[in-house]
Amino acid sequence: MAHLIYKCPRTAMKVQTWIAEEVAHPDPTTTFEPVRCPACTHVHFINRSSGRLLGDRG
């Protein structure tokens, strides 16, 4: 399992999560994992290789 820390876009809280390690994807820079956020209970999409949220501009 891979450990990720990201900033919830709804609450601005730093959130820790674990995602399952999977077989390598053809282009890991465009692969996002849906994760239910414990801070706001919504689903966010996190890039598997960078840990950034889908739509994050920072």
BAVEX-848712 format. One record per atom (N, C-alpha, C, O): residue number from 1; residue in three letters; x, z, y. Coordinates in steps of 0.05 Angstrom, whole numbers. Atoms other than C-alpha are relative to their C-alpha. Layout:
<sites>
{site NUM "Ala" {X Z Y}}
...
</sites>
This chain:
<sites>
{site 1 "Met" {17 0 -24}}
{site 1 "Met" {0 0 0}}
{site 1 "Met" {18 0 25}}
{site 1 "Met" {39 12 25}}
{site 2 "Ala" {-15 2 -25}}
{site 2 "Ala" {23 -16 70}}
{site 2 "Ala" {-13 19 21}}
{site 2 "Ala" {-37 19 24}}
{site 3 "His" {9 -19 -21}}
{site 3 "His" {18 36 126}}
{site 3 "His" {1 -14 27}}
{site 3 "His" {21 -26 34}}
{site 4 "Leu" {1 13 -26}}
{site 4 "Leu" {-4 10 194}}
{site 4 "Leu" {-11 20 21}}
{site 4 "Leu" {-27 38 14}}
{site 5 "Ile" {11 -15 -23}}
{site 5 "Ile" {-16 43 262}}
{site 5 "Ile" {-8 -20 21}}
{site 5 "Ile" {8 -38 28}}
{site 6 "Tyr" {9 18 -20}}
{site 6 "Tyr" {-58 7 313}}
{site 6 "Tyr" {-16 15 21}}
{site 6 "Tyr" {-24 38 16}}
{site 7 "Lys" {16 -13 -22}}
{site 7 "Lys" {-96 22 378}}
{site 7 "Lys" {-28 -11 -2}}
{site 7 "Lys" {-32 -35 0}}
{site 8 "Cys" {28 8 2}}
{site 8 "Cys" {-171 21 371}}
{site 8 "Cys" {-9 -11 27}}
{site 8 "Cys" {-6 2 47}}
{site 9 "Pro" {8 11 -26}}
{site 9 "Pro" {-199 -26 425}}
{site 9 "Pro" {-24 13 12}}
{site 9 "Pro" {-29 10 36}}
{site 10 "Arg" {24 -14 -10}}
{site 10 "Arg" {-263 15 432}}
{site 10 "Arg" {6 27 12}}
{site 10 "Arg" {-5 35 32}}
{site 11 "Thr" {-5 -27 -9}}
{site 11 "Thr" {-234 85 439}}
{site 11 "Thr" {27 4 12}}
{site 11 "Thr" {33 25 24}}
{site 12 "Ala" {-28 -1 -10}}
{site 12 "Ala" {-161 70 458}}
{site 12 "Ala" {16 21 -15}}
{site 12 "Ala" {38 29 -6}}
{site 13 "Met" {-15 -19 17}}
{site 13 "Met" {-140 120 404}}
{site 13 "Met" {19 -15 -19}}
{site 13 "Met" {13 -37 -28}}
{site 14 "Lys" {-18 11 20}}
{site 14 "Lys" {-80 107 359}}
{site 14 "Lys" {-11 8 -27}}
{site 14 "Lys" {-18 32 -32}}
{site 15 "Val" {12 -4 26}}
{site 15 "Val" {-106 100 288}}
{site 15 "Val" {19 -8 -22}}
{site 15 "Val" {33 -28 -20}}
{site 16 "Gln" {-16 7 23}}
{site 16 "Gln" {-69 102 222}}
{site 16 "Gln" {-17 -10 -23}}
{site 16 "Gln" {-40 0 -26}}
{site 17 "Thr" {15 10 23}}
{site 17 "Thr" {-92 62 162}}
{site 17 "Thr" {19 -11 -21}}
{site 17 "Thr" {42 -15 -16}}
{site 18 "Trp" {-15 12 23}}
{site 18 "Trp" {-69 36 95}}
{site 18 "Trp" {-14 -25 -8}}
{site 18 "Trp" {-39 -26 -10}}
{site 19 "Ile" {12 25 11}}
{site 19 "Ile" {-80 -35 70}}
{site 19 "Ile" {14 -6 -26}}
{site 19 "Ile" {38 -1 -29}}
{site 20 "Ala" {-12 7 27}}
{site 20 "Ala" {-69 -60 -1}}
{site 20 "Ala" {20 -22 3}}
{site 20 "Ala" {16 -41 19}}
{site 21 "Glu" {-20 21 0}}
{site 21 "Glu" {-8 -101 -13}}
{site 21 "Glu" {-11 -22 -19}}
{site 21 "Glu" {-21 -16 -40}}
{site 22 "Glu" {10 22 16}}
{site 22 "Glu" {-27 -170 -39}}
{site 22 "Glu" {21 -21 -4}}
{site 22 "Glu" {44 -19 7}}
{site 23 "Val" {-18 23 4}}
{site 23 "Val" {5 -234 -62}}
{site 23 "Val" {5 -13 27}}
{site 23 "Val" {-13 -14 44}}
{site 24 "Ala" {-7 13 -26}}
{site 24 "Ala" {41 -270 -6}}
{site 24 "Ala" {-18 -23 6}}
{site 24 "Ala" {-25 -39 -11}}
{site 25 "His" {17 22 -10}}
{site 25 "His" {-2 -316 35}}
{site 25 "His" {17 -22 11}}
{site 25 "His" {40 -18 18}}
{site 26 "Pro" {-16 23 -9}}
{site 26 "Pro" {20 -386 56}}
{site 26 "Pro" {11 4 29}}
{site 26 "Pro" {34 -3 34}}
{site 27 "Asp" {-9 -5 -28}}
{site 27 "Asp" {24 -365 130}}
{site 27 "Asp" {-8 28 8}}
{site 27 "Asp" {-30 32 18}}
{site 28 "Pro" {7 -28 -5}}
{site 28 "Pro" {26 -289 139}}
{site 28 "Pro" {-6 6 30}}
{site 28 "Pro" {-18 26 36}}
{site 29 "Thr" {4 -5 -28}}
{site 29 "Thr" {25 -296 215}}
{site 29 "Thr" {-29 -5 8}}
{site 29 "Thr" {-38 3 30}}
{site 30 "Thr" {28 6 -6}}
{site 30 "Thr" {-48 -321 212}}
{site 30 "Thr" {-19 14 -19}}
{site 30 "Thr" {-42 7 -20}}
{site 31 "Thr" {16 -14 19}}
{site 31 "Thr" {-73 -274 158}}
{site 31 "Thr" {-8 28 11}}
{site 31 "Thr" {9 44 19}}
{site 32 "Phe" {11 -26 -10}}
{site 32 "Phe" {-118 -216 181}}
{site 32 "Phe" {-15 14 -21}}
{site 32 "Phe" {-28 2 -38}}
{site 33 "Glu" {13 -18 20}}
{site 33 "Glu" {-145 -158 141}}
{site 33 "Glu" {-22 15 14}}
{site 33 "Glu" {-17 28 35}}
{site 34 "Pro" {21 -17 -12}}
{site 34 "Pro" {-213 -127 157}}
{site 34 "Pro" {4 29 -7}}
{site 34 "Pro" {8 36 -31}}
{site 35 "Val" {-4 -28 4}}
{site 35 "Val" {-206 -52 166}}
{site 35 "Val" {-21 16 15}}
{site 35 "Val" {-26 11 38}}
{site 36 "Arg" {20 -17 -14}}
{site 36 "Arg" {-260 0 181}}
{site 36 "Arg" {15 22 14}}
{site 36 "Arg" {31 37 3}}
{site 37 "Cys" {-14 -19 -18}}
{site 37 "Cys" {-236 42 239}}
{site 37 "Cys" {-12 28 -2}}
{site 37 "Cys" {-36 31 3}}
{site 38 "Pro" {11 -27 0}}
{site 38 "Pro" {-243 117 230}}
{site 38 "Pro" {-6 12 27}}
{site 38 "Pro" {-21 31 29}}
{site 39 "Ala" {5 -10 -27}}
{site 39 "Ala" {-243 127 305}}
{site 39 "Ala" {-27 -8 12}}
{site 39 "Ala" {-40 7 26}}
{site 40 "Cys" {25 10 -12}}
{site 40 "Cys" {-303 84 322}}
{site 40 "Cys" {-20 -10 -22}}
{site 40 "Cys" {-43 -18 -15}}
{site 41 "Thr" {16 9 24}}
{site 41 "Thr" {-331 64 252}}
{site 41 "Thr" {-6 -30 0}}
{site 41 "Thr" {-22 -39 -17}}
{site 42 "His" {4 29 0}}
{site 42 "His" {-329 -10 270}}
{site 42 "His" {22 -13 -17}}
{site 42 "His" {42 0 -24}}
{site 43 "Val" {-21 14 15}}
{site 43 "Val" {-289 -63 232}}
{site 43 "Val" {17 -15 20}}
{site 43 "Val" {8 -29 38}}
{site 44 "His" {-19 15 -15}}
{site 44 "His" {-226 -90 264}}
{site 44 "His" {16 -17 -19}}
{site 44 "His" {18 -11 -43}}
{site 45 "Phe" {-16 18 16}}
{site 45 "Phe" {-183 -147 239}}
{site 45 "Phe" {29 3 9}}
{site 45 "Phe" {36 -2 32}}
{site 46 "Ile" {-28 -6 -6}}
{site 46 "Ile" {-109 -131 234}}
{site 46 "Ile" {18 -21 -14}}
{site 46 "Ile" {14 -27 -37}}
{site 47 "Asn" {-19 19 11}}
{site 47 "Asn" {-53 -181 224}}
{site 47 "Asn" {18 14 -19}}
{site 47 "Asn" {30 35 -13}}
{site 48 "Arg" {-15 -13 22}}
{site 48 "Arg" {-18 -165 159}}
{site 48 "Arg" {30 2 6}}
{site 48 "Arg" {43 21 -2}}
{site 49 "Ser" {-29 0 -5}}
{site 49 "Ser" {52 -183 184}}
{site 49 "Ser" {8 15 25}}
{site 49 "Ser" {30 27 25}}
{site 50 "Ser" {-8 -13 -25}}
{site 50 "Ser" {52 -156 255}}
{site 50 "Ser" {-14 26 6}}
{site 50 "Ser" {-4 42 22}}
{site 51 "Gly" {15 -24 -6}}
{site 51 "Gly" {0 -101 254}}
{site 51 "Gly" {-17 -2 25}}
{site 51 "Gly" {-29 18 33}}
{site 52 "Arg" {15 4 -25}}
{site 52 "Arg" {-34 -130 316}}
{site 52 "Arg" {-29 -7 -7}}
{site 52 "Arg" {-35 -18 -28}}
{site 53 "Leu" {28 6 3}}
{site 53 "Leu" {-109 -135 324}}
{site 53 "Leu" {-6 -29 7}}
{site 53 "Leu" {7 -41 25}}
{site 54 "Leu" {10 27 -7}}
{site 54 "Leu" {-145 -202 325}}
{site 54 "Leu" {-10 0 29}}
{site 54 "Leu" {-27 17 35}}
{site 55 "Gly" {8 1 -28}}
{site 55 "Gly" {-153 -221 398}}
{site 55 "Gly" {17 17 19}}
{site 55 "Gly" {12 17 43}}
{site 56 "Asp" {-17 -17 -16}}
{site 56 "Asp" {-100 -172 422}}
{site 56 "Asp" {19 -18 17}}
{site 56 "Asp" {33 -35 6}}
{site 57 "Arg" {-17 17 -17}}
{site 57 "Arg" {-64 -203 482}}
{site 57 "Arg" {26 14 8}}
{site 57 "Arg" {44 1 19}}
{site 58 "Gly" {-23 -15 -9}}
{site 58 "Gly" {-12 -149 493}}
{site 58 "Gly" {23 -3 -16}}
{site 58 "Gly" {44 8 -11}}
</sites>
